[in-house]
Amino acid sequence: PALAFVSLILIAGAILLILLTLLGGAIDKNPTNKFYFLEADTSGIGNAAPLSRWTFWSSCSVVDGHNTCPGVHPAYPFDPKRNFGTDTIFGGAKYYLESRFMFAFVLIGLFFAVCALFLGLIAIVSRIGSFLSSATCSVALFFQTLTAALMTAAYVEGRNAFRSAGHTATLGRYNFGFMWAAVACLFLATLMFCVGGVTGKKDKTYTTRTGGRSFFGRKKSTRSTRDRGSFIDPERQRRMEKEDDD
């Protein structure tokens, strides 16, 4: 139960981190308006703002250190050429697909993480629940890892491309930290569910020769055997005495 309880806390933490990342750029409220994947100097590039930040929902301008994201929509691609309507900057199918698949994978991972959270309640009282939770959590871990890997590949390469073009660019430490921390939480939760299932006390569904327990956990009674033996032994003795007399 202790391992299952810790696993539930880890999964809840992972879900919170994923939600904070998803809400960045979608809600213009503190602190989510400080969350982004990449910030770059985009002055002089097409119709871009002087400073741009990319989130799951839009390429946002920056006002007083906060995101300003007009016209948000889900699965916004990271593709500066397409985002700003110009051929003077890098872009292409690689960046587009990586960022679009990120959004799909993070939603799938979030769904399985929520399922693992509810199944984890069963794991507190059942070894089968531990194994089911571990399996579900491992699926969430798989898709969350894919999301974090695609995020790193797309935005680190994008940062380097901006710098090569003479523009300053930095990664969003919050989003990167949240995504990889969620991976770590799900990994530990999966591991703990497995350990809890393997090391949990097994139910005894058989009886032992002496002092065993029945399927329902009641101690096996030996009274009837002793009582029966008390009648058998005198009868046997009388037969033996009769045979000696003959």
C-alpha positions as CSV (number, residue, x, y, z in Angstrom):
1,P,0.0,0.0,0.0
2,A,2.8,2.4,0.7
3,L,4.4,2.0,-2.7
4,A,1.0,2.4,-4.4
5,F,0.3,5.5,-2.4
6,V,3.6,7.1,-3.4
7,S,3.0,6.1,-7.0
8,L,-0.4,7.9,-6.9
9,I,1.3,11.0,-5.8
10,L,3.9,10.8,-8.6
11,I,1.2,10.2,-11.2
12,A,-0.8,13.2,-9.9
13,G,2.4,15.3,-10.1
14,A,3.0,14.2,-13.7
15,I,-0.6,15.1,-14.6
16,L,-0.3,18.5,-13.0
17,L,3.0,19.2,-14.9
18,I,1.5,18.1,-18.2
19,L,-1.6,20.3,-17.7
20,L,0.6,23.3,-16.8
21,T,2.5,22.9,-20.1
22,L,-0.7,22.5,-22.1
23,L,-2.3,25.6,-20.6
24,G,0.7,27.7,-21.4
25,G,-0.3,30.0,-24.2
26,A,-4.0,29.0,-24.0
27,I,-4.9,31.0,-20.9
28,D,-3.7,34.6,-20.5
29,K,-3.3,34.3,-16.7
30,N,-0.3,34.2,-14.3
31,P,1.7,31.9,-14.2
32,T,0.7,30.1,-17.4
33,N,1.5,33.2,-19.5
34,K,5.1,32.6,-18.7
35,F,5.3,29.1,-20.1
36,Y,6.7,28.5,-23.6
37,F,8.9,26.2,-25.5
38,L,11.2,28.7,-27.4
39,E,11.7,32.4,-27.3
40,A,13.5,34.1,-30.2
41,D,14.3,37.5,-31.6
42,T,12.1,37.6,-34.7
43,S,12.5,41.3,-35.5
44,G,12.6,41.9,-39.3
45,I,11.2,38.4,-40.1
46,G,8.0,38.6,-42.2
47,N,5.0,39.7,-40.1
48,A,6.5,38.5,-36.8
49,A,6.6,40.4,-33.6
50,P,10.0,41.7,-32.4
51,L,10.1,38.9,-29.8
52,S,8.2,35.6,-30.3
53,R,7.4,32.6,-28.1
54,W,6.1,29.3,-29.2
55,T,3.5,27.3,-27.3
56,F,1.1,24.4,-28.1
57,W,-1.4,27.0,-29.2
58,S,0.3,29.9,-31.0
59,S,3.4,31.9,-31.6
60,C,3.0,34.7,-29.1
61,S,4.4,38.1,-28.8
62,V,5.9,39.2,-25.5
63,V,4.6,42.1,-23.4
64,D,6.2,42.8,-20.0
65,G,7.7,39.3,-19.9
66,H,4.3,37.6,-20.5
67,N,2.9,35.8,-23.5
68,T,0.3,37.6,-25.6
69,C,-1.2,35.0,-27.9
70,P,-3.9,36.2,-30.3
71,G,-5.9,33.6,-32.3
72,V,-4.9,30.5,-30.4
73,H,-5.8,27.1,-31.7
74,P,-4.6,23.6,-30.7
75,A,-1.6,21.8,-32.2
76,Y,0.0,25.0,-33.4
77,P,3.0,23.9,-35.5
78,F,6.6,25.2,-34.9
79,D,7.5,26.2,-38.4
80,P,8.8,29.8,-38.6
81,K,8.6,29.9,-42.4
82,R,4.9,28.9,-42.3
83,N,4.2,30.9,-39.0
84,F,5.4,34.2,-40.4
85,G,4.7,33.8,-44.1
86,T,8.2,34.3,-45.4
87,D,11.0,32.3,-47.0
88,T,13.7,34.3,-45.3
89,I,13.8,32.0,-42.3
90,F,14.2,28.3,-41.7
91,G,11.2,25.9,-41.6
92,G,9.8,22.9,-43.3
93,A,8.0,19.6,-42.9
94,K,10.4,18.3,-40.3
95,Y,9.6,21.0,-37.8
96,Y,6.0,21.0,-38.7
97,L,5.5,17.3,-38.1
98,E,7.5,17.1,-34.9
99,S,5.5,19.8,-33.3
100,R,2.1,18.5,-34.5
101,F,2.8,15.0,-33.3
102,M,3.9,16.4,-29.9
103,F,0.4,17.7,-29.3
104,A,-1.3,14.4,-30.2
105,F,1.2,12.3,-28.1
106,V,0.9,14.5,-25.0
107,L,-2.9,14.1,-25.0
108,I,-2.7,10.4,-25.4
109,G,-0.1,10.3,-22.6
110,L,-2.3,12.5,-20.4
111,F,-5.3,10.2,-21.0
112,F,-3.4,7.1,-19.9
113,A,-1.9,8.9,-16.9
114,V,-5.4,9.8,-15.7
115,C,-6.5,6.1,-16.2
116,A,-3.5,5.0,-14.2
117,L,-4.4,7.4,-11.4
118,F,-7.8,5.8,-10.9
119,L,-6.5,2.3,-11.3
120,G,-3.9,3.1,-8.7
121,L,-6.7,3.3,-6.1
122,I,-7.2,-0.4,-6.7
123,A,-3.5,-1.0,-6.3
124,I,-3.7,0.1,-2.7
125,V,-5.7,-3.0,-1.8
126,S,-4.9,-5.5,-4.6
127,R,-1.8,-6.9,-6.3
128,I,-3.7,-7.2,-9.5
129,G,-4.5,-3.5,-9.3
130,S,-0.8,-2.8,-9.0
131,F,0.0,-4.7,-12.2
132,L,-2.9,-3.1,-14.1
133,S,-1.8,0.3,-12.9
134,S,1.8,-0.4,-13.9
135,A,0.7,-1.4,-17.4
136,T,-1.4,1.7,-17.9
137,C,1.2,3.9,-16.4
138,S,3.9,2.4,-18.8
139,V,1.7,3.4,-21.8
140,A,1.5,7.0,-20.4
141,L,5.2,6.9,-19.9
142,F,5.8,5.8,-23.5
143,F,3.8,8.6,-25.0
144,Q,5.1,11.2,-22.6
145,T,8.7,10.2,-23.4
146,L,7.9,10.6,-27.2
147,T,6.5,14.0,-26.5
148,A,9.5,15.2,-24.6
149,A,11.9,13.7,-27.2
150,L,10.1,15.4,-30.1
151,M,10.0,18.7,-28.1
152,T,13.7,18.5,-27.5
153,A,14.5,17.6,-31.1
154,A,12.3,20.3,-32.6
155,Y,13.0,23.3,-30.3
156,V,16.7,22.7,-29.6
157,E,17.3,22.5,-33.4
158,G,15.1,25.5,-33.9
159,R,17.1,27.5,-31.3
160,N,20.4,26.6,-33.0
161,A,18.9,27.6,-36.4
162,F,17.9,31.0,-35.0
163,R,21.3,31.6,-33.6
164,S,23.0,30.5,-36.8
165,A,20.8,33.1,-38.6
166,G,22.0,35.8,-36.2
167,H,19.0,35.9,-33.9
168,T,19.0,35.4,-30.2
169,A,17.0,32.4,-29.0
170,T,16.5,30.6,-25.7
171,L,14.5,27.5,-24.6
172,G,11.6,27.8,-22.2
173,R,13.0,26.3,-19.0
174,Y,9.6,25.8,-17.4
175,N,8.1,23.7,-20.3
176,F,11.2,21.7,-20.7
177,G,11.5,21.1,-17.0
178,F,7.8,20.2,-16.7
179,M,7.9,17.7,-19.6
180,W,11.0,15.8,-18.5
181,A,10.0,15.9,-14.9
182,A,6.7,14.3,-15.9
183,V,8.7,11.5,-17.7
184,A,10.6,10.9,-14.5
185,C,7.5,10.8,-12.3
186,L,5.8,8.3,-14.6
187,F,8.9,6.2,-14.8
188,L,9.1,6.0,-11.0
189,A,5.4,5.4,-10.6
190,T,5.6,2.5,-13.1
191,L,8.5,1.0,-11.3
192,M,6.9,1.3,-7.9
193,F,3.7,-0.3,-9.1
194,C,5.7,-3.3,-10.4
195,V,7.6,-3.6,-7.2
196,G,4.4,-3.4,-5.2
197,G,2.8,-6.1,-7.2
198,V,5.7,-8.5,-7.0
199,T,6.5,-8.1,-3.4
200,G,2.9,-7.8,-2.1
201,K,1.7,-10.4,0.3
202,K,0.1,-13.4,-1.6
203,D,-3.3,-14.6,-0.6
204,K,-3.2,-18.1,0.8
205,T,-5.8,-20.1,-1.0
206,Y,-4.8,-23.5,0.2
207,T,-4.7,-25.4,3.5
208,T,-1.6,-26.7,5.2
209,R,-1.3,-30.1,6.9
210,T,-1.3,-28.5,10.4
211,G,-2.6,-25.1,11.4
212,G,-3.4,-24.2,7.7
213,R,-6.0,-21.7,6.6
214,S,-8.9,-22.3,4.3
215,F,-9.7,-20.4,1.1
216,F,-11.7,-17.9,3.2
217,G,-8.9,-17.4,5.7
218,R,-10.4,-19.4,8.6
219,K,-8.1,-21.7,10.4
220,K,-8.5,-25.4,9.6
221,S,-10.2,-27.3,12.4
222,T,-8.7,-30.5,13.6
223,R,-11.3,-31.3,16.2
224,S,-13.3,-33.7,14.0
225,T,-10.1,-35.7,13.3
226,R,-9.2,-36.0,16.9
227,D,-12.8,-36.9,17.9
228,R,-13.0,-39.6,15.2
229,G,-9.6,-41.0,16.3
230,S,-10.9,-41.3,19.9
231,F,-13.7,-43.7,18.6
232,I,-11.5,-45.7,16.2
233,D,-8.7,-46.5,18.7
234,P,-10.9,-48.4,21.4
235,E,-12.7,-50.3,18.6
236,R,-9.5,-51.5,17.1
237,Q,-8.2,-52.5,20.6
238,R,-11.3,-54.7,21.2
239,R,-10.8,-56.5,17.9
240,M,-7.3,-57.2,18.7
241,E,-8.2,-58.6,22.1
242,K,-10.9,-60.8,20.5
243,E,-8.4,-62.2,18.0
244,D,-6.0,-63.1,20.9
245,D,-8.8,-65.0,22.7
246,D,-9.5,-67.1,19.6
